[in-house]
């Protein structure tokens, strides 16, 4: 199946967001609190002319999607990029083409395509700074049991949900990917 077909199969972002049951309040908070940078207006104009779309491979229980998706949605709105969501666990045929480190079905993955369905860029599952945070928390709270794992997940969610510095780093990393599109 080509990428245009995958895009058409996807769920519009507003329907995805309205149906969420996990992390919905965090995503709404980030959507309300975060905005794109004026300095990137020229890039957004260039992207509007390219008529890009993005396929988002995600699951609503993903902590990384909780922080990355609202930032992407802000960028997509500014650049008039169509967004469709596909659940990772229901679309393994596509997901398996975008494995992290060749073996992990990490999410979210943002697959930017042109109007013909050609892949233009891929971003995900997390910005380098977010990876550093996760690595540090794993070292500090290496889950030895379910309680510690729950605590670690809670710390990651808290750190992601209310950290404007992290949001800016994620934003800049996504923008860097989009700047490379010719």
C-alpha positions, 0 to 999 in steps of 0.5 A: 500500500502506498503512503497516500493510501495510508494517509487516507486510512488515517483518523483526522487529528480532531477525531483522534483527540476527541476520542482519547481516554489516556493523557487527553488532559496533558495533550490539551494543556500542551496545545493550549500552552505551546505555540510556534515561533514567529521566526519560523514563518518563512519556513511555514510559508515554504511548507504550505507551498509544498502541500505536505501531509503527515501520517502519525503512527501513535497510540494514545497511551504513549508518553512520547506521543503525549508531548510530541503530537500536540507540538506537531499539531501546532506546526501542522496548523501553521504550515497547513499540513494535513494530519492523519493518525494511525494506531501502531498496533493496528497497522504493523505493516506500515510500522515495520517500515519505520522501526527505530534502530531497525527493530523497535516499534517506537512511537510516535513516528511522523511520516511527512509526504508530498501530494503524490504520496512520496516520503519527504521526511520522517521524525520520531520517536523523540527528540535527542533531549527527550531521549537523554531525559528518559535515559537518565530516569531509567538509570535513576529508577531502573524498574525492579518491580511494578511499583518502581516502573509505575513511579518512573512512568509517572516521572516521565509523564510529569516531566513531559507534561509541564516542561516548556524547555523540553517542548521547545527542544522538541519543536526545534528538532521537528523544525530542523527535520522540516527545514531539510525538505527540498 
